[in-house]
Amino acid sequence: MFKNLQNSVFIGLGIGVIVPGVLVSIIWYFMHRYVFLAKADLLLIGAIAVNAIFMHYFFNQNKEQIGRGIISATFLWAFLFFFYKINQ
């Protein structure tokens, strides 16, 4: 499915932002719906860590530019998580 993607940093950035974004949205919903998950910030880190799986896959497929875009998106997500924890 991903083998036909063009080797571009912007495609990697898109993958690295969208996939964890969907997961974080789902986790955020459950964190606010169920009281016992209110302090489960490790779930948010896990959603962001999904990017490691994608990085590993694309680096093994010799799509280094996509992997670099995913790394960049991971740093953006880490900054947002840090900002969230400081303001909490």
Rosetta silent file (secondary structure, phi, psi, omega in degrees, C-alpha in Angstrom):
SEQUENCE: MFKNLQNSVFIGLGIGVIVPGVLVSIIWYFMHRYVFLAKADLLLIGAIAVNAIFMHYFFNQNKEQIGRGIISATFLWAFLFFFYKINQ
SCORE:     score description
SCORE:     0.000 S_00000001
   1 L     0.000  -42.668 -177.873    0.000    0.000    0.000 S_00000001
   2 L   -93.893   -4.443 -175.542    2.775    2.447    0.885 S_00000001
   3 L   -67.954  -25.886 -177.260    5.341    1.142   -1.616 S_00000001
   4 L   -89.417    2.714 -179.967    4.067    3.375   -4.427 S_00000001
   5 L   -71.164  142.234  175.412    4.408    6.613   -2.456 S_00000001
   6 L   -69.117  140.469 -178.080    6.778    9.213   -3.797 S_00000001
   7 L   -77.517   88.058 -175.157    9.847    9.613   -1.560 S_00000001
   8 L  -135.734  141.751  178.070    9.090   13.101   -0.219 S_00000001
   9 H   -63.128  -36.861 -177.525    9.548   14.758    3.159 S_00000001
  10 H   -67.657  -33.776  175.284    6.114   16.379    2.875 S_00000001
  11 H   -66.680  -42.792  176.507    4.394   13.017    2.461 S_00000001
  12 H   -63.236  -39.199  177.493    6.200   11.789    5.574 S_00000001
  13 H   -63.255  -40.976  177.565    5.213   14.938    7.417 S_00000001
  14 H   -63.630  -45.378  178.078    1.587   14.352    6.448 S_00000001
  15 H   -62.555  -43.635 -177.690    1.656   10.731    7.592 S_00000001
  16 H   -69.476  -18.990  177.846    3.409   11.713   10.805 S_00000001
  17 H   -95.278  -42.415 -172.683    0.819   14.369   11.623 S_00000001
  18 H   -73.340  -48.036 -175.717   -2.414   12.694   10.500 S_00000001
  19 H   -62.190  -52.418  176.361   -2.039    9.173   11.936 S_00000001
  20 H   -66.226  -28.327  177.892   -1.144   10.238   15.497 S_00000001
  21 H   -61.438  -42.240  177.639   -3.655   13.091   15.206 S_00000001
  22 H   -65.741  -44.844 -179.786   -6.491   10.632   14.705 S_00000001
  23 H   -64.466  -42.461  178.568   -5.241    8.439   17.555 S_00000001
  24 H   -63.794  -38.147  178.294   -4.781   11.401   19.900 S_00000001
  25 H   -62.300  -43.675  179.042   -8.306   12.592   19.085 S_00000001
  26 H   -65.054  -45.318  179.784   -9.772    9.213   19.976 S_00000001
  27 H   -64.598  -40.692  178.932   -7.730    8.996   23.180 S_00000001
  28 H   -59.464  -42.404  178.312   -8.630   12.580   24.100 S_00000001
  29 H   -60.189  -48.060 -178.532  -12.317   11.724   23.754 S_00000001
  30 H   -69.062  -31.678  178.188  -11.990    8.681   26.030 S_00000001
  31 H   -65.964  -32.701  179.861   -9.860   10.601   28.551 S_00000001
  32 H   -90.641  -13.961  179.721  -12.642   13.147   28.972 S_00000001
  33 H   -89.661  -37.262 -177.103  -15.450   10.601   28.889 S_00000001
  34 L  -114.657  127.881 -173.946  -14.109    8.157   31.503 S_00000001
  35 H   -64.333  -37.958 -175.639  -12.779    9.427   34.830 S_00000001
  36 H   -69.503  -13.201  176.231  -10.239    6.641   35.345 S_00000001
  37 H   -99.511    4.183 -174.338   -8.440    7.674   32.137 S_00000001
  38 L   -62.379  -32.597 -178.832   -8.243   11.368   33.047 S_00000001
  39 L  -106.016   18.028 -176.261   -4.609   11.120   34.158 S_00000001
  40 L   -90.210   63.935 -179.310   -3.514    8.531   31.585 S_00000001
  41 H   -69.097  -17.961  177.635   -1.116   10.749   29.671 S_00000001
  42 H   -63.397  -27.641  175.696    0.951    7.725   28.740 S_00000001
  43 H   -63.335  -37.994  177.485   -1.771    6.879   26.219 S_00000001
  44 H   -65.999  -40.271  177.424   -1.034   10.146   24.422 S_00000001
  45 H   -64.010  -38.932  177.795    2.659    9.304   24.297 S_00000001
  46 H   -63.009  -37.402  178.411    1.756    5.882   22.893 S_00000001
  47 H   -65.799  -36.328  178.207   -0.302    7.486   20.141 S_00000001
  48 H   -74.762  -31.910 -178.659    2.662    9.626   19.176 S_00000001
  49 H   -69.558  -12.492  176.083    5.026    6.647   19.408 S_00000001
  50 H   -59.086  -27.019  177.978    3.109    4.994   16.568 S_00000001
  51 H   -59.883  -28.284  178.690    5.301    7.131   14.334 S_00000001
  52 H   -63.029  -36.107  178.457    8.243    4.886   15.283 S_00000001
  53 H   -65.805  -44.354  178.590    6.537    1.968   13.543 S_00000001
  54 H   -66.334  -39.750  177.657    6.051    4.008   10.394 S_00000001
  55 H   -60.127  -46.803 -179.847    9.644    5.309   10.509 S_00000001
  56 H   -59.289  -44.252 -179.856   10.976    1.768   10.794 S_00000001
  57 H   -61.463  -48.891 -175.360    8.846    0.614    7.873 S_00000001
  58 H   -72.357  -32.776  175.220    9.835    3.447    5.541 S_00000001
  59 H   -67.754  -34.519  175.741   13.524    3.285    6.396 S_00000001
  60 H   -70.379  -25.670  177.801   13.440   -0.441    5.599 S_00000001
  61 L   -87.350    7.359 -177.732   11.758    0.369    2.260 S_00000001
  62 L    58.715   39.176  174.857   14.619    2.813    1.457 S_00000001
  63 L  -113.217   69.599 -173.335   12.266    5.791    1.598 S_00000001
  64 H   -64.828  -34.573 -178.807   14.510    7.958    3.764 S_00000001
  65 H   -66.339  -39.675  176.415   12.812   11.246    2.900 S_00000001
  66 H   -64.427  -42.207  177.319    9.447    9.978    4.109 S_00000001
  67 H   -60.176  -39.264  178.013   11.125    8.731    7.290 S_00000001
  68 H   -66.873  -36.593  175.946   12.662   12.146    7.852 S_00000001
  69 H   -64.865  -38.226  178.217    9.272   13.795    7.469 S_00000001
  70 H   -67.499  -38.580  176.375    7.834   11.418   10.061 S_00000001
  71 H   -61.701  -42.225  178.753   10.698   12.260   12.439 S_00000001
  72 H   -61.790  -43.048  178.967    9.919   15.961   11.994 S_00000001
  73 H   -65.087  -35.178  178.425    6.251   15.362   12.757 S_00000001
  74 H   -63.705  -40.031  176.426    7.222   13.372   15.843 S_00000001
  75 H   -65.388  -37.002  175.972    9.178   16.360   17.158 S_00000001
  76 H   -63.327  -44.680  178.380    6.147   18.583   16.525 S_00000001
  77 H   -64.080  -38.894  178.804    3.907   16.191   18.462 S_00000001
  78 H   -63.585  -39.719  177.259    6.463   16.015   21.286 S_00000001
  79 H   -63.745  -43.200  178.605    6.484   19.814   21.509 S_00000001
  80 H   -63.605  -38.899  177.726    2.680   19.893   21.633 S_00000001
  81 H   -65.928  -41.577  177.312    2.649   17.259   24.379 S_00000001
  82 H   -60.966  -44.317  178.300    5.236   19.243   26.353 S_00000001
  83 H   -62.555  -40.377  178.003    3.122   22.388   25.958 S_00000001
  84 H   -62.800  -44.466 -178.130    0.036   20.455   27.092 S_00000001
  85 H   -67.799  -35.900  179.205    1.795   19.140   30.216 S_00000001
  86 H   -67.811  -38.575 -177.581    3.108   22.566   31.185 S_00000001
  87 H   -85.617   -1.712 -177.636   -0.338   24.153   30.910 S_00000001
  88 L   -78.376    0.000    0.000   -2.111   21.343   32.709 S_00000001
